[in-house]
Amino acid sequence: MALDVGDVFDIGGKARWRIVLRVFKGASRASAGQDVLVPEALRAKLNKLWAWKVREGESVDADAPLFVSRLGQRLSLRQVRHGFRVWQKRAGFERRATFHMLRHTACSNLYAQTKDIRLLTQRFARHRSLVTTMVYTHPSDDDLARAVEGLRC
């Protein structure tokens, strides 16, 4: 919600592969910004967003808000949460999801894919402490079975 067009797109309108966050949890204590790597599939969607913004006459100036309301104002957290709830209802979700649940799922999936808690998952989650990141490890029964099979008798 705090992202500007210039945070996400370069001067030519191409989506950046790295986005530097200016506003984030703990930003007042951090000495430097935090960055997020953007996968190619998302960059392709962002490039479509740029084209849509141009077609619709929305500002693509570097300091313009990335996402705006129908009135052309920066979206508020309340508006985004409400829209997300409405979308879930229309999509037929049986259980309401929160943005934090999406973050948790992304971090858990990254750990399950890489098994690299420190370098990838901790950095991806932007946690200072590895202990905080450990909540994403969720060893499965299959993980336990593979580990036990590797034991010597």
PyMOL CGO cylinders between C-alpha atoms (Angstrom):
from pymol import cmd
from pymol.cgo import CYLINDER

trace = [
    CYLINDER, 0.00, 0.00, 0.00, 2.96, 2.31, 0.53, 0.3, 1, 1, 1, 1, 1, 1,
    CYLINDER, 2.96, 2.31, 0.53, 4.60, 1.35, -2.75, 0.3, 1, 1, 1, 1, 1, 1,
    CYLINDER, 4.60, 1.35, -2.75, 5.00, 3.99, -5.41, 0.3, 1, 1, 1, 1, 1, 1,
    CYLINDER, 5.00, 3.99, -5.41, 5.22, 3.27, -9.14, 0.3, 1, 1, 1, 1, 1, 1,
    CYLINDER, 5.22, 3.27, -9.14, 8.97, 4.05, -9.08, 0.3, 1, 1, 1, 1, 1, 1,
    CYLINDER, 8.97, 4.05, -9.08, 9.55, 1.50, -6.32, 0.3, 1, 1, 1, 1, 1, 1,
    CYLINDER, 9.55, 1.50, -6.32, 8.32, -1.30, -8.59, 0.3, 1, 1, 1, 1, 1, 1,
    CYLINDER, 8.32, -1.30, -8.59, 9.08, -0.10, -12.13, 0.3, 1, 1, 1, 1, 1, 1,
    CYLINDER, 9.08, -0.10, -12.13, 12.21, 1.34, -13.72, 0.3, 1, 1, 1, 1, 1, 1,
    CYLINDER, 12.21, 1.34, -13.72, 12.13, 4.53, -15.76, 0.3, 1, 1, 1, 1, 1, 1,
    CYLINDER, 12.13, 4.53, -15.76, 11.19, 2.56, -18.90, 0.3, 1, 1, 1, 1, 1, 1,
    CYLINDER, 11.19, 2.56, -18.90, 8.21, 0.88, -17.24, 0.3, 1, 1, 1, 1, 1, 1,
    CYLINDER, 8.21, 0.88, -17.24, 9.74, -2.57, -16.73, 0.3, 1, 1, 1, 1, 1, 1,
    CYLINDER, 9.74, -2.57, -16.73, 9.16, -4.32, -13.41, 0.3, 1, 1, 1, 1, 1, 1,
    CYLINDER, 9.16, -4.32, -13.41, 12.23, -4.40, -11.18, 0.3, 1, 1, 1, 1, 1, 1,
    CYLINDER, 12.23, -4.40, -11.18, 13.65, -7.73, -10.03, 0.3, 1, 1, 1, 1, 1, 1,
    CYLINDER, 13.65, -7.73, -10.03, 14.40, -6.25, -6.60, 0.3, 1, 1, 1, 1, 1, 1,
    CYLINDER, 14.40, -6.25, -6.60, 12.07, -3.92, -4.70, 0.3, 1, 1, 1, 1, 1, 1,
    CYLINDER, 12.07, -3.92, -4.70, 13.49, -1.91, -1.81, 0.3, 1, 1, 1, 1, 1, 1,
    CYLINDER, 13.49, -1.91, -1.81, 10.89, -1.42, 0.90, 0.3, 1, 1, 1, 1, 1, 1,
    CYLINDER, 10.89, -1.42, 0.90, 10.76, 1.95, 2.61, 0.3, 1, 1, 1, 1, 1, 1,
    CYLINDER, 10.76, 1.95, 2.61, 7.83, 1.11, 4.91, 0.3, 1, 1, 1, 1, 1, 1,
    CYLINDER, 7.83, 1.11, 4.91, 7.84, -2.18, 6.83, 0.3, 1, 1, 1, 1, 1, 1,
    CYLINDER, 7.84, -2.18, 6.83, 7.40, -3.57, 10.32, 0.3, 1, 1, 1, 1, 1, 1,
    CYLINDER, 7.40, -3.57, 10.32, 10.29, -2.34, 12.45, 0.3, 1, 1, 1, 1, 1, 1,
    CYLINDER, 10.29, -2.34, 12.45, 11.27, 0.31, 9.89, 0.3, 1, 1, 1, 1, 1, 1,
    CYLINDER, 11.27, 0.31, 9.89, 11.78, 2.91, 12.60, 0.3, 1, 1, 1, 1, 1, 1,
    CYLINDER, 11.78, 2.91, 12.60, 14.47, 0.70, 14.21, 0.3, 1, 1, 1, 1, 1, 1,
    CYLINDER, 14.47, 0.70, 14.21, 16.15, -0.47, 11.00, 0.3, 1, 1, 1, 1, 1, 1,
    CYLINDER, 16.15, -0.47, 11.00, 19.20, 1.36, 9.76, 0.3, 1, 1, 1, 1, 1, 1,
    CYLINDER, 19.20, 1.36, 9.76, 18.61, 0.39, 6.13, 0.3, 1, 1, 1, 1, 1, 1,
    CYLINDER, 18.61, 0.39, 6.13, 15.70, -0.54, 3.90, 0.3, 1, 1, 1, 1, 1, 1,
    CYLINDER, 15.70, -0.54, 3.90, 14.70, -4.11, 3.28, 0.3, 1, 1, 1, 1, 1, 1,
    CYLINDER, 14.70, -4.11, 3.28, 14.45, -5.62, -0.16, 0.3, 1, 1, 1, 1, 1, 1,
    CYLINDER, 14.45, -5.62, -0.16, 12.22, -8.20, -1.79, 0.3, 1, 1, 1, 1, 1, 1,
    CYLINDER, 12.22, -8.20, -1.79, 13.20, -10.26, -4.83, 0.3, 1, 1, 1, 1, 1, 1,
    CYLINDER, 13.20, -10.26, -4.83, 10.48, -10.49, -7.47, 0.3, 1, 1, 1, 1, 1, 1,
    CYLINDER, 10.48, -10.49, -7.47, 10.18, -13.77, -9.41, 0.3, 1, 1, 1, 1, 1, 1,
    CYLINDER, 10.18, -13.77, -9.41, 9.90, -13.63, -13.21, 0.3, 1, 1, 1, 1, 1, 1,
    CYLINDER, 9.90, -13.63, -13.21, 6.25, -14.78, -13.21, 0.3, 1, 1, 1, 1, 1, 1,
    CYLINDER, 6.25, -14.78, -13.21, 5.28, -11.86, -10.95, 0.3, 1, 1, 1, 1, 1, 1,
    CYLINDER, 5.28, -11.86, -10.95, 7.34, -9.40, -13.00, 0.3, 1, 1, 1, 1, 1, 1,
    CYLINDER, 7.34, -9.40, -13.00, 5.34, -10.47, -16.08, 0.3, 1, 1, 1, 1, 1, 1,
    CYLINDER, 5.34, -10.47, -16.08, 2.09, -9.69, -14.21, 0.3, 1, 1, 1, 1, 1, 1,
    CYLINDER, 2.09, -9.69, -14.21, 3.47, -6.38, -13.00, 0.3, 1, 1, 1, 1, 1, 1,
    CYLINDER, 3.47, -6.38, -13.00, 4.37, -5.45, -16.58, 0.3, 1, 1, 1, 1, 1, 1,
    CYLINDER, 4.37, -5.45, -16.58, 0.72, -6.09, -17.49, 0.3, 1, 1, 1, 1, 1, 1,
    CYLINDER, 0.72, -6.09, -17.49, -0.28, -3.82, -14.58, 0.3, 1, 1, 1, 1, 1, 1,
    CYLINDER, -0.28, -3.82, -14.58, 1.92, -1.05, -16.03, 0.3, 1, 1, 1, 1, 1, 1,
    CYLINDER, 1.92, -1.05, -16.03, 0.23, -1.42, -19.44, 0.3, 1, 1, 1, 1, 1, 1,
    CYLINDER, 0.23, -1.42, -19.44, -3.20, -1.35, -17.79, 0.3, 1, 1, 1, 1, 1, 1,
    CYLINDER, -3.20, -1.35, -17.79, -2.34, 1.78, -15.78, 0.3, 1, 1, 1, 1, 1, 1,
    CYLINDER, -2.34, 1.78, -15.78, -1.22, 3.53, -18.99, 0.3, 1, 1, 1, 1, 1, 1,
    CYLINDER, -1.22, 3.53, -18.99, -4.39, 2.41, -20.85, 0.3, 1, 1, 1, 1, 1, 1,
    CYLINDER, -4.39, 2.41, -20.85, -6.63, 3.59, -18.00, 0.3, 1, 1, 1, 1, 1, 1,
    CYLINDER, -6.63, 3.59, -18.00, -4.87, 6.93, -17.74, 0.3, 1, 1, 1, 1, 1, 1,
    CYLINDER, -4.87, 6.93, -17.74, -3.53, 6.30, -14.24, 0.3, 1, 1, 1, 1, 1, 1,
    CYLINDER, -3.53, 6.30, -14.24, -0.35, 8.10, -13.32, 0.3, 1, 1, 1, 1, 1, 1,
    CYLINDER, -0.35, 8.10, -13.32, 2.86, 6.18, -13.90, 0.3, 1, 1, 1, 1, 1, 1,
    CYLINDER, 2.86, 6.18, -13.90, 5.02, 8.93, -12.42, 0.3, 1, 1, 1, 1, 1, 1,
    CYLINDER, 5.02, 8.93, -12.42, 7.70, 7.52, -10.12, 0.3, 1, 1, 1, 1, 1, 1,
    CYLINDER, 7.70, 7.52, -10.12, 6.12, 9.10, -7.00, 0.3, 1, 1, 1, 1, 1, 1,
    CYLINDER, 6.12, 9.10, -7.00, 2.52, 8.08, -7.85, 0.3, 1, 1, 1, 1, 1, 1,
    CYLINDER, 2.52, 8.08, -7.85, 0.88, 5.38, -5.70, 0.3, 1, 1, 1, 1, 1, 1,
    CYLINDER, 0.88, 5.38, -5.70, 1.13, 1.92, -7.24, 0.3, 1, 1, 1, 1, 1, 1,
    CYLINDER, 1.13, 1.92, -7.24, -2.45, 1.02, -6.31, 0.3, 1, 1, 1, 1, 1, 1,
    CYLINDER, -2.45, 1.02, -6.31, -5.24, 3.59, -6.12, 0.3, 1, 1, 1, 1, 1, 1,
    CYLINDER, -5.24, 3.59, -6.12, -8.91, 3.62, -5.22, 0.3, 1, 1, 1, 1, 1, 1,
    CYLINDER, -8.91, 3.62, -5.22, -11.74, 4.51, -7.61, 0.3, 1, 1, 1, 1, 1, 1,
    CYLINDER, -11.74, 4.51, -7.61, -11.23, 8.08, -6.46, 0.3, 1, 1, 1, 1, 1, 1,
    CYLINDER, -11.23, 8.08, -6.46, -7.56, 7.99, -7.46, 0.3, 1, 1, 1, 1, 1, 1,
    CYLINDER, -7.56, 7.99, -7.46, -6.30, 8.02, -3.86, 0.3, 1, 1, 1, 1, 1, 1,
    CYLINDER, -6.30, 8.02, -3.86, -3.74, 5.66, -2.31, 0.3, 1, 1, 1, 1, 1, 1,
    CYLINDER, -3.74, 5.66, -2.31, -5.47, 2.55, -0.94, 0.3, 1, 1, 1, 1, 1, 1,
    CYLINDER, -5.47, 2.55, -0.94, -5.74, 2.26, 2.83, 0.3, 1, 1, 1, 1, 1, 1,
    CYLINDER, -5.74, 2.26, 2.83, -5.08, -0.92, 4.81, 0.3, 1, 1, 1, 1, 1, 1,
    CYLINDER, -5.08, -0.92, 4.81, -8.78, -1.09, 5.60, 0.3, 1, 1, 1, 1, 1, 1,
    CYLINDER, -8.78, -1.09, 5.60, -9.73, -0.92, 1.91, 0.3, 1, 1, 1, 1, 1, 1,
    CYLINDER, -9.73, -0.92, 1.91, -7.27, -3.66, 0.99, 0.3, 1, 1, 1, 1, 1, 1,
    CYLINDER, -7.27, -3.66, 0.99, -8.41, -5.96, 3.79, 0.3, 1, 1, 1, 1, 1, 1,
    CYLINDER, -8.41, -5.96, 3.79, -12.06, -5.39, 2.89, 0.3, 1, 1, 1, 1, 1, 1,
    CYLINDER, -12.06, -5.39, 2.89, -11.38, -6.09, -0.80, 0.3, 1, 1, 1, 1, 1, 1,
    CYLINDER, -11.38, -6.09, -0.80, -9.49, -9.26, 0.09, 0.3, 1, 1, 1, 1, 1, 1,
    CYLINDER, -9.49, -9.26, 0.09, -12.43, -10.49, 2.22, 0.3, 1, 1, 1, 1, 1, 1,
    CYLINDER, -12.43, -10.49, 2.22, -14.91, -9.72, -0.57, 0.3, 1, 1, 1, 1, 1, 1,
    CYLINDER, -14.91, -9.72, -0.57, -12.73, -11.53, -3.12, 0.3, 1, 1, 1, 1, 1, 1,
    CYLINDER, -12.73, -11.53, -3.12, -12.51, -14.61, -0.88, 0.3, 1, 1, 1, 1, 1, 1,
    CYLINDER, -12.51, -14.61, -0.88, -16.26, -14.67, -0.40, 0.3, 1, 1, 1, 1, 1, 1,
    CYLINDER, -16.26, -14.67, -0.40, -16.88, -14.42, -4.16, 0.3, 1, 1, 1, 1, 1, 1,
    CYLINDER, -16.88, -14.42, -4.16, -14.28, -17.14, -4.79, 0.3, 1, 1, 1, 1, 1, 1,
    CYLINDER, -14.28, -17.14, -4.79, -16.10, -19.45, -2.36, 0.3, 1, 1, 1, 1, 1, 1,
    CYLINDER, -16.10, -19.45, -2.36, -13.39, -19.82, 0.26, 0.3, 1, 1, 1, 1, 1, 1,
    CYLINDER, -13.39, -19.82, 0.26, -14.64, -22.00, 3.10, 0.3, 1, 1, 1, 1, 1, 1,
    CYLINDER, -14.64, -22.00, 3.10, -12.22, -20.41, 5.56, 0.3, 1, 1, 1, 1, 1, 1,
    CYLINDER, -12.22, -20.41, 5.56, -11.18, -16.77, 5.62, 0.3, 1, 1, 1, 1, 1, 1,
    CYLINDER, -11.18, -16.77, 5.62, -7.46, -16.19, 4.99, 0.3, 1, 1, 1, 1, 1, 1,
    CYLINDER, -7.46, -16.19, 4.99, -5.42, -13.26, 6.25, 0.3, 1, 1, 1, 1, 1, 1,
    CYLINDER, -5.42, -13.26, 6.25, -2.36, -11.66, 4.69, 0.3, 1, 1, 1, 1, 1, 1,
    CYLINDER, -2.36, -11.66, 4.69, -0.27, -13.05, 7.54, 0.3, 1, 1, 1, 1, 1, 1,
    CYLINDER, -0.27, -13.05, 7.54, -1.51, -16.55, 6.67, 0.3, 1, 1, 1, 1, 1, 1,
    CYLINDER, -1.51, -16.55, 6.67, -0.30, -16.02, 3.10, 0.3, 1, 1, 1, 1, 1, 1,
    CYLINDER, -0.30, -16.02, 3.10, 3.10, -14.91, 4.41, 0.3, 1, 1, 1, 1, 1, 1,
    CYLINDER, 3.10, -14.91, 4.41, 3.29, -17.95, 6.69, 0.3, 1, 1, 1, 1, 1, 1,
    CYLINDER, 3.29, -17.95, 6.69, 2.39, -20.26, 3.80, 0.3, 1, 1, 1, 1, 1, 1,
    CYLINDER, 2.39, -20.26, 3.80, 4.99, -18.69, 1.50, 0.3, 1, 1, 1, 1, 1, 1,
    CYLINDER, 4.99, -18.69, 1.50, 7.74, -19.02, 4.13, 0.3, 1, 1, 1, 1, 1, 1,
    CYLINDER, 7.74, -19.02, 4.13, 6.72, -22.61, 4.99, 0.3, 1, 1, 1, 1, 1, 1,
    CYLINDER, 6.72, -22.61, 4.99, 6.66, -23.57, 1.32, 0.3, 1, 1, 1, 1, 1, 1,
    CYLINDER, 6.66, -23.57, 1.32, 10.08, -22.02, 0.71, 0.3, 1, 1, 1, 1, 1, 1,
    CYLINDER, 10.08, -22.02, 0.71, 11.52, -23.96, 3.63, 0.3, 1, 1, 1, 1, 1, 1,
    CYLINDER, 11.52, -23.96, 3.63, 9.86, -27.20, 2.47, 0.3, 1, 1, 1, 1, 1, 1,
    CYLINDER, 9.86, -27.20, 2.47, 11.33, -26.70, -1.00, 0.3, 1, 1, 1, 1, 1, 1,
    CYLINDER, 11.33, -26.70, -1.00, 14.86, -25.72, 0.03, 0.3, 1, 1, 1, 1, 1, 1,
    CYLINDER, 14.86, -25.72, 0.03, 15.35, -26.99, 3.61, 0.3, 1, 1, 1, 1, 1, 1,
    CYLINDER, 15.35, -26.99, 3.61, 17.59, -23.93, 4.00, 0.3, 1, 1, 1, 1, 1, 1,
    CYLINDER, 17.59, -23.93, 4.00, 16.35, -22.23, 7.15, 0.3, 1, 1, 1, 1, 1, 1,
    CYLINDER, 16.35, -22.23, 7.15, 19.08, -19.65, 7.51, 0.3, 1, 1, 1, 1, 1, 1,
    CYLINDER, 19.08, -19.65, 7.51, 20.10, -18.37, 4.12, 0.3, 1, 1, 1, 1, 1, 1,
    CYLINDER, 20.10, -18.37, 4.12, 16.83, -18.58, 2.24, 0.3, 1, 1, 1, 1, 1, 1,
    CYLINDER, 16.83, -18.58, 2.24, 13.91, -18.77, 4.64, 0.3, 1, 1, 1, 1, 1, 1,
    CYLINDER, 13.91, -18.77, 4.64, 15.22, -16.35, 7.27, 0.3, 1, 1, 1, 1, 1, 1,
    CYLINDER, 15.22, -16.35, 7.27, 16.28, -13.85, 4.63, 0.3, 1, 1, 1, 1, 1, 1,
    CYLINDER, 16.28, -13.85, 4.63, 13.04, -14.29, 2.68, 0.3, 1, 1, 1, 1, 1, 1,
    CYLINDER, 13.04, -14.29, 2.68, 11.00, -13.67, 5.84, 0.3, 1, 1, 1, 1, 1, 1,
    CYLINDER, 11.00, -13.67, 5.84, 13.30, -10.75, 6.75, 0.3, 1, 1, 1, 1, 1, 1,
    CYLINDER, 13.30, -10.75, 6.75, 13.67, -11.97, 10.34, 0.3, 1, 1, 1, 1, 1, 1,
    CYLINDER, 13.67, -11.97, 10.34, 16.55, -10.84, 12.53, 0.3, 1, 1, 1, 1, 1, 1,
    CYLINDER, 16.55, -10.84, 12.53, 16.43, -13.96, 14.68, 0.3, 1, 1, 1, 1, 1, 1,
    CYLINDER, 16.43, -13.96, 14.68, 16.62, -17.53, 13.40, 0.3, 1, 1, 1, 1, 1, 1,
    CYLINDER, 16.62, -17.53, 13.40, 14.40, -18.55, 16.33, 0.3, 1, 1, 1, 1, 1, 1,
    CYLINDER, 14.40, -18.55, 16.33, 11.57, -16.51, 14.83, 0.3, 1, 1, 1, 1, 1, 1,
    CYLINDER, 11.57, -16.51, 14.83, 12.00, -18.31, 11.50, 0.3, 1, 1, 1, 1, 1, 1,
    CYLINDER, 12.00, -18.31, 11.50, 11.89, -21.78, 13.07, 0.3, 1, 1, 1, 1, 1, 1,
    CYLINDER, 11.89, -21.78, 13.07, 8.07, -21.59, 13.22, 0.3, 1, 1, 1, 1, 1, 1,
    CYLINDER, 8.07, -21.59, 13.22, 8.03, -22.28, 9.45, 0.3, 1, 1, 1, 1, 1, 1,
    CYLINDER, 8.03, -22.28, 9.45, 9.80, -25.65, 9.56, 0.3, 1, 1, 1, 1, 1, 1,
    CYLINDER, 9.80, -25.65, 9.56, 6.75, -27.94, 10.19, 0.3, 1, 1, 1, 1, 1, 1,
    CYLINDER, 6.75, -27.94, 10.19, 8.41, -31.34, 9.71, 0.3, 1, 1, 1, 1, 1, 1,
    CYLINDER, 8.41, -31.34, 9.71, 5.93, -33.75, 8.08, 0.3, 1, 1, 1, 1, 1, 1,
    CYLINDER, 5.93, -33.75, 8.08, 5.47, -37.47, 8.73, 0.3, 1, 1, 1, 1, 1, 1,
    CYLINDER, 5.47, -37.47, 8.73, 7.24, -38.11, 5.41, 0.3, 1, 1, 1, 1, 1, 1,
    CYLINDER, 7.24, -38.11, 5.41, 10.19, -35.97, 6.55, 0.3, 1, 1, 1, 1, 1, 1,
    CYLINDER, 10.19, -35.97, 6.55, 10.39, -37.96, 9.79, 0.3, 1, 1, 1, 1, 1, 1,
    CYLINDER, 10.39, -37.96, 9.79, 10.11, -41.29, 7.94, 0.3, 1, 1, 1, 1, 1, 1,
    CYLINDER, 10.11, -41.29, 7.94, 12.95, -40.35, 5.55, 0.3, 1, 1, 1, 1, 1, 1,
    CYLINDER, 12.95, -40.35, 5.55, 15.13, -39.31, 8.50, 0.3, 1, 1, 1, 1, 1, 1,
    CYLINDER, 15.13, -39.31, 8.50, 14.44, -42.54, 10.39, 0.3, 1, 1, 1, 1, 1, 1,
    CYLINDER, 14.44, -42.54, 10.39, 15.18, -44.64, 7.30, 0.3, 1, 1, 1, 1, 1, 1,
    CYLINDER, 15.18, -44.64, 7.30, 18.62, -43.06, 7.18, 0.3, 1, 1, 1, 1, 1, 1,
    CYLINDER, 18.62, -43.06, 7.18, 19.50, -44.17, 10.73, 0.3, 1, 1, 1, 1, 1, 1,
    CYLINDER, 19.50, -44.17, 10.73, 21.96, -47.03, 11.22, 0.3, 1, 1, 1, 1, 1, 1,
    CYLINDER, 21.96, -47.03, 11.22, 20.91, -49.94, 13.40, 0.3, 1, 1, 1, 1, 1, 1,
]
cmd.load_cgo(trace, "trace")
